[in-house]
Amino acid sequence: MNPPSPPRETPTPADNPLGLEGIEYVEYATARPQALGQVLERLGFSPVARHRSREVLLYRQGTMNVVVNAHAGALPPAEAPTLAALALRVRDAAAAHARCLALGAWDAPVTVAPMELHVPAIHGVGASRIYFVDRWRDFSIYDVDFVAIPGVERHPPALAGLHWFGIVQYIGAGRSAEWIHFYRELLGLRLLAPDTPLGALPGGRVLQSPDARWHLQLVEPTGADAGEGEAERLHRVAFGTPDVAAAVQTLAARGVEFLDMPQAGAARGALTRTWLDGVMFELVRATGA
Amino acid sequence: MHAADFGMDTITLAGPLAAKLAAVRAAGFTQIMLSARDLVGHPAGWRAAVAEVQASGLRVTGFQVLRDFEGLAGHLHDYKVDIAKAMLEMCAALRCRVLLACSSTSQHASGEPEAIARDLRKLALLALPHGIRVAYEGLSWGRHVSEFPAAWAAVRRADAPNLGLGIDSYHILATQTPLAPLAEVDVTRIHLVQLADFLWHEVRTPEERMTTARTMRVFPGEGVHSQALAQLVLALDRMGYRGDYSFEVFNDDYLQLPLETVAARARRAAVWLAEDVLGRATPPAGGPRLRELG
């Protein structure tokens, strides 16, 4: 593929109304945190910190943070891990949140324990949330809410140059225009041309963040009865890597299995097999982050 | 006939929700338009009402009605957003895909096209994650938007993919709005068509229109504007409208008749529209042949 190159100039406020500057973390919810943790470790993540008050672990590699949330709120989380939240770095979290509500986003109330950070959120697709984080320059949100796991490297390097490439969202048939509107309106994402080749699988529409650091791919069901009865949801994350074949080799050596890909797509991307009733990951050829 | 194209509305029928659902089904309809009151007035609560609707097997044509949403400012706007969210939650629970919002009658509402469009765009965004489309309808006694061309202008200005028009024949007949501007409307943005006639020849003032609309509507084919109503349905059909038609018949007399009597009248209206107006039972030219040539 021709990875979309980052813009040479800083986006103007009109292009980037929330001041997006990348993904702070991606959150999974699951009642089987250890099982998911093992999968993440195979992919090169290490557990680095534990939440002060809840059953929540922080995994990290390179610039990527993954939160595994096993905390039972009103209801216990489902057994199978689900992509529960996307936390975005923004210029001003309160302003970003207020702007989204004014435009018609649904507020997602957050419950915090004393001395914990209040990270504002809106509802995304299905039961997922979009968090807005602005405390990432001077200190990290994890310094407040998390306790480092003793004796582990707090900033483990990334395998094979892995970094966030984006998120794949499954949507209902005929819903592309609506979800494109949702993300443009609220986050200022921009729509890439329909034929932009990204990753191993063709299809879907791809939106790019105004800072060009991450992408969101919207995929409608294909085939007559595909997706029947399934809910719209965030389906998987995609890691960028400068060399897909090398990344596949590195990860395969750690026990990650990949699906067979058509030759044409193999250089552009790869898909892992599914773990734990539905968790899978995608590799996409991309530089940067 | 294509009975599946037409549906009844609970506001036409007296009695509890379960009786309405049963009567509509028994008359051969497969869909029904619901009001928020049908749910919240249920003795076992609105969730029980949702379960009752789902158990009935009837598809929910649409959910009504969000009133006076657009053009408000400050605390009035915030209040209406809360109302809209509560209605959207019920609509979503019904797995209903259309929320009806009618043009504001409030003297507190701004008539600024920009303000109206901004609020409709916001309403559409609130509905979007739930997979709900908003049908914006110009009430014939609306304060700033009272006819479908003005409603369409507002929808176009708001420019959200899940925002479209609700067309109600009653209002078009009441204000004697010409049908020609329908040609300007993108048919994929007509999210609902409601049909009703009435028994007076004219309703001149907004007050008269409102009173008639709320007490003396009748089913298509029963009133004195059958020809104009048929022209509207034919115009919609010609422009490619293939969505639902719902009978929006508020009638005080029907509220004191047995449900099966009223449902039978609705059934007669559906047959009139399908057979006499649209001719849907007639095989179209290019239909089946005894033997294909060549």
Interface residues (C-beta under 8 A of the other chain):
Chain A: A102 L103 G104 A105 W106 H123 G124 V125 G172 R175 A177 E178 W179 I180 H181 F182 E185 L186 E232
Chain B: K85 R121 K122 L123 A124 L125 L126 L128 P129 G131 A160 P161 N162
